[in-house]
Amino acid sequence: MTESSLTMSVKPNVWQGGFSPFRISWGKLMMWYFLVGDSFSFGAFLITYGALRFSYESWPLPTEVFKSFPFLENVEVPLGFVSFMTFTLIMSSVTMVLAVHYGNAERNRYKVAKWLAWTIVGGLIFLSSQAWEWTHLITHGMTMKHNPFGAPAFGWLFFTITGFHGFHVFTGVIINIIILINVLRGVYDRRGSYEMVEKVGLYWHFVDLVWVFVFMAFYLL
C-alpha cells in the first residue's frame, strides 16, 4: 500500500479549528446557549403545570376565568383580551424582524430605529395588558393561595408562570430601549455591524415563542 493511498484528503470546507464551525459569531452562539438553557426553565414550569392540571378532577374553564375586557365591565368576551395581547406580542416580533433586516441588509439607522421603537411599543402594550389582567383577577379573588374559579393550584401556577414570562418581556423592553439609544447615536454604524440588534432579536423571538406555549396551557386547555 503506497503512502499516497494512506493520506486522507481534507476538503477545504471542513472545519479545522480557529473559526466557528457554525459560521456564526461568538456573541450569537452564546445567545443561543442562553436561550436553550432558559427554555429548560420554562419547560420545567409547564411540565409542573401539566402534572398538576391532570391531578385534579376538575379545572377552571378558561372561558369563565378570562372573559373580561377593559372598559366593557358588563360584556363578556371569552378569551378576547388575551387574544389582543397575543396579537400585540406577535406583531412586535414582526417589527423586530424588520429592524434586524434593515440593520443587516441596508444598515439604515433610521429604519432600524423606527421598527425597534414599534417593538418596544408592542412590548409595553403587552405588559400593560398583563398588569390589567392581573389586577382584575386579584380584585375578583384569585391569589397565589385562593382561586374562586376552582382548583387553588391554578392561581399560583398562573401568577408564577405568566409572571416569569412577563419578567422576560420587561427585560427585553429594557434591552431594546438601550439598543435603540445606541442605534440613534450611531454606535453600530461606527462598528460597521448591526449584529447586536440581531442578537436582541433572537431573545425577543424566543419570548414570543414561549408565550405560545403559555397561551395554550392556560387559555386553551
ChimeraX commands (.cxc) that place a marker at each C-alpha (Angstrom):
marker #1 position 0.00,0.00,0.00 radius 0.5
marker #1 position 1.52,3.27,-1.06 radius 0.5
marker #1 position 1.99,6.24,1.18 radius 0.5
marker #1 position -0.29,8.34,-1.01 radius 0.5
marker #1 position -3.17,5.90,-0.51 radius 0.5
marker #1 position -2.87,6.33,3.26 radius 0.5
marker #1 position -3.03,10.07,3.03 radius 0.5
marker #1 position -6.50,11.41,3.68 radius 0.5
marker #1 position -7.52,14.35,1.57 radius 0.5
marker #1 position -9.08,17.20,3.53 radius 0.5
marker #1 position -11.79,19.18,1.84 radius 0.5
marker #1 position -11.31,22.95,2.01 radius 0.5
marker #1 position -14.74,23.49,3.62 radius 0.5
marker #1 position -14.12,21.11,6.56 radius 0.5
marker #1 position -13.67,22.97,9.83 radius 0.5
marker #1 position -10.11,22.64,11.15 radius 0.5
marker #1 position -10.32,24.91,14.16 radius 0.5
marker #1 position -9.60,28.59,14.58 radius 0.5
marker #1 position -13.04,29.72,13.40 radius 0.5
marker #1 position -16.63,28.96,14.39 radius 0.5
marker #1 position -17.78,25.61,12.96 radius 0.5
marker #1 position -21.29,27.05,12.68 radius 0.5
marker #1 position -20.18,30.19,10.85 radius 0.5
marker #1 position -21.69,32.46,13.49 radius 0.5
marker #1 position -20.09,34.90,15.87 radius 0.5
marker #1 position -19.22,34.12,19.45 radius 0.5
marker #1 position -21.91,36.52,20.68 radius 0.5
marker #1 position -24.73,34.86,18.73 radius 0.5
marker #1 position -23.52,31.40,19.76 radius 0.5
marker #1 position -23.64,32.43,23.43 radius 0.5
marker #1 position -27.12,33.87,22.95 radius 0.5
marker #1 position -28.28,30.53,21.56 radius 0.5
marker #1 position -26.74,28.77,24.56 radius 0.5
marker #1 position -28.58,31.12,26.90 radius 0.5
marker #1 position -31.90,30.61,25.12 radius 0.5
marker #1 position -31.53,26.82,25.20 radius 0.5
marker #1 position -30.82,26.98,28.94 radius 0.5
marker #1 position -33.73,29.36,29.53 radius 0.5
marker #1 position -36.07,27.06,27.64 radius 0.5
marker #1 position -35.45,24.40,30.30 radius 0.5
marker #1 position -36.73,26.83,32.94 radius 0.5
marker #1 position -39.96,27.41,31.06 radius 0.5
marker #1 position -40.17,23.70,30.28 radius 0.5
marker #1 position -39.96,22.84,33.99 radius 0.5
marker #1 position -42.75,25.30,34.79 radius 0.5
marker #1 position -45.03,23.97,32.05 radius 0.5
marker #1 position -44.35,20.34,32.95 radius 0.5
marker #1 position -45.30,21.18,36.55 radius 0.5
marker #1 position -48.45,22.82,35.25 radius 0.5
marker #1 position -49.33,19.73,33.22 radius 0.5
marker #1 position -48.70,17.37,36.11 radius 0.5
marker #1 position -50.92,19.35,38.49 radius 0.5
marker #1 position -53.52,20.05,35.81 radius 0.5
marker #1 position -54.23,16.36,35.33 radius 0.5
marker #1 position -54.02,15.51,39.02 radius 0.5
marker #1 position -57.27,17.39,39.68 radius 0.5
marker #1 position -60.66,16.01,38.79 radius 0.5
marker #1 position -61.85,19.46,37.75 radius 0.5
marker #1 position -60.01,22.53,36.47 radius 0.5
marker #1 position -61.12,26.14,35.89 radius 0.5
marker #1 position -62.59,26.80,32.46 radius 0.5
marker #1 position -60.53,29.45,30.60 radius 0.5
marker #1 position -63.68,30.89,29.02 radius 0.5
marker #1 position -65.01,31.58,32.52 radius 0.5
marker #1 position -61.79,32.91,34.06 radius 0.5
marker #1 position -60.70,35.08,31.14 radius 0.5
marker #1 position -63.92,36.62,29.85 radius 0.5
marker #1 position -63.49,40.25,30.88 radius 0.5
marker #1 position -62.36,43.11,28.67 radius 0.5
marker #1 position -61.20,46.60,29.74 radius 0.5
marker #1 position -63.96,49.24,29.69 radius 0.5
marker #1 position -66.56,46.53,28.97 radius 0.5
marker #1 position -67.50,45.55,32.50 radius 0.5
marker #1 position -70.97,44.27,31.65 radius 0.5
marker #1 position -69.98,42.46,28.46 radius 0.5
marker #1 position -68.42,39.00,28.40 radius 0.5
marker #1 position -65.76,38.44,25.73 radius 0.5
marker #1 position -64.26,34.98,26.44 radius 0.5
marker #1 position -60.53,34.99,25.63 radius 0.5
marker #1 position -60.98,38.28,23.78 radius 0.5
marker #1 position -58.47,40.30,25.78 radius 0.5
marker #1 position -55.77,37.63,25.82 radius 0.5
marker #1 position -56.21,37.30,22.04 radius 0.5
marker #1 position -55.46,41.01,21.79 radius 0.5
marker #1 position -52.40,40.56,24.00 radius 0.5
marker #1 position -51.17,37.65,21.89 radius 0.5
marker #1 position -51.71,39.54,18.64 radius 0.5
marker #1 position -49.76,42.51,20.01 radius 0.5
marker #1 position -46.82,40.35,21.05 radius 0.5
marker #1 position -46.72,38.50,17.72 radius 0.5
marker #1 position -46.79,41.79,15.79 radius 0.5
marker #1 position -43.90,43.05,17.92 radius 0.5
marker #1 position -41.95,40.05,16.67 radius 0.5
marker #1 position -42.71,41.13,13.09 radius 0.5
marker #1 position -41.42,44.64,13.75 radius 0.5
marker #1 position -38.28,43.13,15.29 radius 0.5
marker #1 position -37.73,41.12,12.10 radius 0.5
marker #1 position -37.90,44.35,10.11 radius 0.5
marker #1 position -35.45,46.07,12.46 radius 0.5
marker #1 position -32.96,43.22,12.05 radius 0.5
marker #1 position -33.46,43.21,8.27 radius 0.5
marker #1 position -32.80,46.91,7.80 radius 0.5
marker #1 position -29.78,46.65,10.09 radius 0.5
marker #1 position -28.13,43.70,8.37 radius 0.5
marker #1 position -29.20,44.29,4.77 radius 0.5
marker #1 position -29.16,48.08,4.48 radius 0.5
marker #1 position -27.53,49.40,7.67 radius 0.5
marker #1 position -30.24,52.04,7.67 radius 0.5
marker #1 position -30.10,53.62,11.09 radius 0.5
marker #1 position -33.44,55.38,10.90 radius 0.5
marker #1 position -35.44,52.39,9.67 radius 0.5
marker #1 position -33.87,50.21,12.36 radius 0.5
marker #1 position -34.78,52.80,14.99 radius 0.5
marker #1 position -38.35,53.09,13.70 radius 0.5
marker #1 position -39.10,49.38,13.79 radius 0.5
marker #1 position -37.23,48.88,17.06 radius 0.5
marker #1 position -39.38,51.63,18.58 radius 0.5
marker #1 position -42.54,49.86,17.42 radius 0.5
marker #1 position -41.23,46.66,19.00 radius 0.5
marker #1 position -40.83,48.49,22.30 radius 0.5
marker #1 position -44.36,49.88,22.00 radius 0.5
marker #1 position -45.71,46.36,21.43 radius 0.5
marker #1 position -43.86,45.09,24.48 radius 0.5
marker #1 position -45.19,47.93,26.64 radius 0.5
marker #1 position -48.75,47.32,25.46 radius 0.5
marker #1 position -48.40,43.65,26.34 radius 0.5
marker #1 position -47.03,44.42,29.80 radius 0.5
marker #1 position -49.77,46.98,30.46 radius 0.5
marker #1 position -52.39,44.47,29.35 radius 0.5
marker #1 position -50.93,41.81,31.62 radius 0.5
marker #1 position -50.94,44.27,34.53 radius 0.5
marker #1 position -54.65,44.95,33.92 radius 0.5
marker #1 position -55.41,41.22,33.74 radius 0.5
marker #1 position -53.56,40.52,36.97 radius 0.5
marker #1 position -55.28,43.42,38.74 radius 0.5
marker #1 position -58.70,42.28,37.52 radius 0.5
marker #1 position -58.17,38.69,38.67 radius 0.5
marker #1 position -56.77,39.72,42.06 radius 0.5
marker #1 position -59.68,42.09,42.73 radius 0.5
marker #1 position -62.05,39.22,41.89 radius 0.5
marker #1 position -60.42,36.98,44.49 radius 0.5
marker #1 position -57.76,34.96,42.68 radius 0.5
marker #1 position -54.45,34.91,44.54 radius 0.5
marker #1 position -51.50,32.59,44.98 radius 0.5
marker #1 position -53.43,30.68,47.67 radius 0.5
marker #1 position -57.06,31.11,46.69 radius 0.5
marker #1 position -58.96,30.65,43.46 radius 0.5
marker #1 position -62.73,31.32,43.27 radius 0.5
marker #1 position -62.84,29.67,39.83 radius 0.5
marker #1 position -61.83,26.20,41.04 radius 0.5
marker #1 position -58.56,24.41,41.80 radius 0.5
marker #1 position -56.29,26.51,44.08 radius 0.5
marker #1 position -53.20,25.39,42.17 radius 0.5
marker #1 position -54.43,27.25,39.10 radius 0.5
marker #1 position -53.89,30.59,40.83 radius 0.5
marker #1 position -50.28,30.20,41.87 radius 0.5
marker #1 position -49.37,28.46,38.63 radius 0.5
marker #1 position -50.90,31.28,36.61 radius 0.5
marker #1 position -49.20,34.09,38.51 radius 0.5
marker #1 position -45.85,32.28,38.67 radius 0.5
marker #1 position -45.61,31.27,35.02 radius 0.5
marker #1 position -47.11,34.39,33.44 radius 0.5
marker #1 position -45.08,36.50,35.86 radius 0.5
marker #1 position -41.88,34.72,34.87 radius 0.5
marker #1 position -42.71,35.29,31.22 radius 0.5
marker #1 position -43.68,38.90,31.89 radius 0.5
marker #1 position -40.31,39.48,33.54 radius 0.5
marker #1 position -38.67,38.28,30.33 radius 0.5
marker #1 position -40.78,40.69,28.28 radius 0.5
marker #1 position -39.91,43.53,30.68 radius 0.5
marker #1 position -36.20,42.67,30.41 radius 0.5
marker #1 position -36.49,42.58,26.62 radius 0.5
marker #1 position -38.12,46.01,26.57 radius 0.5
marker #1 position -35.33,47.50,28.70 radius 0.5
marker #1 position -32.65,45.94,26.50 radius 0.5
marker #1 position -34.43,47.14,23.34 radius 0.5
marker #1 position -34.52,50.69,24.72 radius 0.5
marker #1 position -30.76,50.57,25.32 radius 0.5
marker #1 position -30.18,49.20,21.82 radius 0.5
marker #1 position -32.47,51.88,20.35 radius 0.5
marker #1 position -30.42,54.60,22.05 radius 0.5
marker #1 position -27.24,53.10,20.63 radius 0.5
marker #1 position -28.79,52.95,17.16 radius 0.5
marker #1 position -29.78,56.62,17.29 radius 0.5
marker #1 position -26.29,57.56,18.49 radius 0.5
marker #1 position -24.75,55.72,15.55 radius 0.5
marker #1 position -22.84,53.21,17.68 radius 0.5
marker #1 position -23.42,50.31,15.29 radius 0.5
marker #1 position -22.65,52.42,12.23 radius 0.5
marker #1 position -19.23,53.11,13.69 radius 0.5
marker #1 position -18.77,49.40,14.45 radius 0.5
marker #1 position -19.80,48.55,10.92 radius 0.5
marker #1 position -22.24,45.89,12.12 radius 0.5
marker #1 position -25.80,45.69,13.45 radius 0.5
marker #1 position -25.28,42.24,14.91 radius 0.5
marker #1 position -26.28,43.42,18.37 radius 0.5
marker #1 position -29.78,44.14,17.06 radius 0.5
marker #1 position -29.91,40.62,15.67 radius 0.5
marker #1 position -28.84,39.09,18.99 radius 0.5
marker #1 position -31.53,41.01,20.86 radius 0.5
marker #1 position -33.95,39.93,18.16 radius 0.5
marker #1 position -33.21,36.29,18.92 radius 0.5
marker #1 position -34.13,36.88,22.56 radius 0.5
marker #1 position -37.34,38.69,21.62 radius 0.5
marker #1 position -38.46,35.94,19.25 radius 0.5
marker #1 position -37.79,33.39,21.98 radius 0.5
marker #1 position -40.00,35.30,24.41 radius 0.5
marker #1 position -42.77,35.44,21.80 radius 0.5
marker #1 position -42.45,31.72,21.09 radius 0.5
marker #1 position -42.67,30.81,24.77 radius 0.5
marker #1 position -45.87,32.82,25.06 radius 0.5
marker #1 position -47.48,30.48,22.51 radius 0.5
marker #1 position -47.00,27.57,24.92 radius 0.5
marker #1 position -48.13,29.62,27.94 radius 0.5
marker #1 position -51.20,30.73,25.99 radius 0.5
marker #1 position -52.01,27.15,25.07 radius 0.5
marker #1 position -51.60,25.91,28.65 radius 0.5
marker #1 position -53.70,28.49,30.48 radius 0.5
marker #1 position -56.10,29.87,27.93 radius 0.5
marker #1 position -56.90,26.92,25.67 radius 0.5
marker #1 position -56.60,23.67,27.67 radius 0.5
marker link #1:1,2 radius 0.2
marker link #1:2,3 radius 0.2
marker link #1:3,4 radius 0.2
marker link #1:4,5 radius 0.2
marker link #1:5,6 radius 0.2
marker link #1:6,7 radius 0.2
marker link #1:7,8 radius 0.2
marker link #1:8,9 radius 0.2
marker link #1:9,10 radius 0.2
marker link #1:10,11 radius 0.2
marker link #1:11,12 radius 0.2
marker link #1:12,13 radius 0.2
marker link #1:13,14 radius 0.2
marker link #1:14,15 radius 0.2
marker link #1:15,16 radius 0.2
marker link #1:16,17 radius 0.2
marker link #1:17,18 radius 0.2
marker link #1:18,19 radius 0.2
marker link #1:19,20 radius 0.2
marker link #1:20,21 radius 0.2
marker link #1:21,22 radius 0.2
marker link #1:22,23 radius 0.2
marker link #1:23,24 radius 0.2
marker link #1:24,25 radius 0.2
marker link #1:25,26 radius 0.2
marker link #1:26,27 radius 0.2
marker link #1:27,28 radius 0.2
marker link #1:28,29 radius 0.2
marker link #1:29,30 radius 0.2
marker link #1:30,31 radius 0.2
marker link #1:31,32 radius 0.2
marker link #1:32,33 radius 0.2
marker link #1:33,34 radius 0.2
marker link #1:34,35 radius 0.2
marker link #1:35,36 radius 0.2
marker link #1:36,37 radius 0.2
marker link #1:37,38 radius 0.2
marker link #1:38,39 radius 0.2
marker link #1:39,40 radius 0.2
marker link #1:40,41 radius 0.2
marker link #1:41,42 radius 0.2
marker link #1:42,43 radius 0.2
marker link #1:43,44 radius 0.2
marker link #1:44,45 radius 0.2
marker link #1:45,46 radius 0.2
marker link #1:46,47 radius 0.2
marker link #1:47,48 radius 0.2
marker link #1:48,49 radius 0.2
marker link #1:49,50 radius 0.2
marker link #1:50,51 radius 0.2
marker link #1:51,52 radius 0.2
marker link #1:52,53 radius 0.2
marker link #1:53,54 radius 0.2
marker link #1:54,55 radius 0.2
marker link #1:55,56 radius 0.2
marker link #1:56,57 radius 0.2
marker link #1:57,58 radius 0.2
marker link #1:58,59 radius 0.2
marker link #1:59,60 radius 0.2
marker link #1:60,61 radius 0.2
marker link #1:61,62 radius 0.2
marker link #1:62,63 radius 0.2
marker link #1:63,64 radius 0.2
marker link #1:64,65 radius 0.2
marker link #1:65,66 radius 0.2
marker link #1:66,67 radius 0.2
marker link #1:67,68 radius 0.2
marker link #1:68,69 radius 0.2
marker link #1:69,70 radius 0.2
marker link #1:70,71 radius 0.2
marker link #1:71,72 radius 0.2
marker link #1:72,73 radius 0.2
marker link #1:73,74 radius 0.2
marker link #1:74,75 radius 0.2
marker link #1:75,76 radius 0.2
marker link #1:76,77 radius 0.2
marker link #1:77,78 radius 0.2
marker link #1:78,79 radius 0.2
marker link #1:79,80 radius 0.2
marker link #1:80,81 radius 0.2
marker link #1:81,82 radius 0.2
marker link #1:82,83 radius 0.2
marker link #1:83,84 radius 0.2
marker link #1:84,85 radius 0.2
marker link #1:85,86 radius 0.2
marker link #1:86,87 radius 0.2
marker link #1:87,88 radius 0.2
marker link #1:88,89 radius 0.2
marker link #1:89,90 radius 0.2
marker link #1:90,91 radius 0.2
marker link #1:91,92 radius 0.2
marker link #1:92,93 radius 0.2
marker link #1:93,94 radius 0.2
marker link #1:94,95 radius 0.2
marker link #1:95,96 radius 0.2
marker link #1:96,97 radius 0.2
marker link #1:97,98 radius 0.2
marker link #1:98,99 radius 0.2
marker link #1:99,100 radius 0.2
marker link #1:100,101 radius 0.2
marker link #1:101,102 radius 0.2
marker link #1:102,103 radius 0.2
marker link #1:103,104 radius 0.2
marker link #1:104,105 radius 0.2
marker link #1:105,106 radius 0.2
marker link #1:106,107 radius 0.2
marker link #1:107,108 radius 0.2
marker link #1:108,109 radius 0.2
marker link #1:109,110 radius 0.2
marker link #1:110,111 radius 0.2
marker link #1:111,112 radius 0.2
marker link #1:112,113 radius 0.2
marker link #1:113,114 radius 0.2
marker link #1:114,115 radius 0.2
marker link #1:115,116 radius 0.2
marker link #1:116,117 radius 0.2
marker link #1:117,118 radius 0.2
marker link #1:118,119 radius 0.2
marker link #1:119,120 radius 0.2
marker link #1:120,121 radius 0.2
marker link #1:121,122 radius 0.2
marker link #1:122,123 radius 0.2
marker link #1:123,124 radius 0.2
marker link #1:124,125 radius 0.2
marker link #1:125,126 radius 0.2
marker link #1:126,127 radius 0.2
marker link #1:127,128 radius 0.2
marker link #1:128,129 radius 0.2
marker link #1:129,130 radius 0.2
marker link #1:130,131 radius 0.2
marker link #1:131,132 radius 0.2
marker link #1:132,133 radius 0.2
marker link #1:133,134 radius 0.2
marker link #1:134,135 radius 0.2
marker link #1:135,136 radius 0.2
marker link #1:136,137 radius 0.2
marker link #1:137,138 radius 0.2
marker link #1:138,139 radius 0.2
marker link #1:139,140 radius 0.2
marker link #1:140,141 radius 0.2
marker link #1:141,142 radius 0.2
marker link #1:142,143 radius 0.2
marker link #1:143,144 radius 0.2
marker link #1:144,145 radius 0.2
marker link #1:145,146 radius 0.2
marker link #1:146,147 radius 0.2
marker link #1:147,148 radius 0.2
marker link #1:148,149 radius 0.2
marker link #1:149,150 radius 0.2
marker link #1:150,151 radius 0.2
marker link #1:151,152 radius 0.2
marker link #1:152,153 radius 0.2
marker link #1:153,154 radius 0.2
marker link #1:154,155 radius 0.2
marker link #1:155,156 radius 0.2
marker link #1:156,157 radius 0.2
marker link #1:157,158 radius 0.2
marker link #1:158,159 radius 0.2
marker link #1:159,160 radius 0.2
marker link #1:160,161 radius 0.2
marker link #1:161,162 radius 0.2
marker link #1:162,163 radius 0.2
marker link #1:163,164 radius 0.2
marker link #1:164,165 radius 0.2
marker link #1:165,166 radius 0.2
marker link #1:166,167 radius 0.2
marker link #1:167,168 radius 0.2
marker link #1:168,169 radius 0.2
marker link #1:169,170 radius 0.2
marker link #1:170,171 radius 0.2
marker link #1:171,172 radius 0.2
marker link #1:172,173 radius 0.2
marker link #1:173,174 radius 0.2
marker link #1:174,175 radius 0.2
marker link #1:175,176 radius 0.2
marker link #1:176,177 radius 0.2
marker link #1:177,178 radius 0.2
marker link #1:178,179 radius 0.2
marker link #1:179,180 radius 0.2
marker link #1:180,181 radius 0.2
marker link #1:181,182 radius 0.2
marker link #1:182,183 radius 0.2
marker link #1:183,184 radius 0.2
marker link #1:184,185 radius 0.2
marker link #1:185,186 radius 0.2
marker link #1:186,187 radius 0.2
marker link #1:187,188 radius 0.2
marker link #1:188,189 radius 0.2
marker link #1:189,190 radius 0.2
marker link #1:190,191 radius 0.2
marker link #1:191,192 radius 0.2
marker link #1:192,193 radius 0.2
marker link #1:193,194 radius 0.2
marker link #1:194,195 radius 0.2
marker link #1:195,196 radius 0.2
marker link #1:196,197 radius 0.2
marker link #1:197,198 radius 0.2
marker link #1:198,199 radius 0.2
marker link #1:199,200 radius 0.2
marker link #1:200,201 radius 0.2
marker link #1:201,202 radius 0.2
marker link #1:202,203 radius 0.2
marker link #1:203,204 radius 0.2
marker link #1:204,205 radius 0.2
marker link #1:205,206 radius 0.2
marker link #1:206,207 radius 0.2
marker link #1:207,208 radius 0.2
marker link #1:208,209 radius 0.2
marker link #1:209,210 radius 0.2
marker link #1:210,211 radius 0.2
marker link #1:211,212 radius 0.2
marker link #1:212,213 radius 0.2
marker link #1:213,214 radius 0.2
marker link #1:214,215 radius 0.2
marker link #1:215,216 radius 0.2
marker link #1:216,217 radius 0.2
marker link #1:217,218 radius 0.2
marker link #1:218,219 radius 0.2
marker link #1:219,220 radius 0.2
marker link #1:220,221 radius 0.2
view
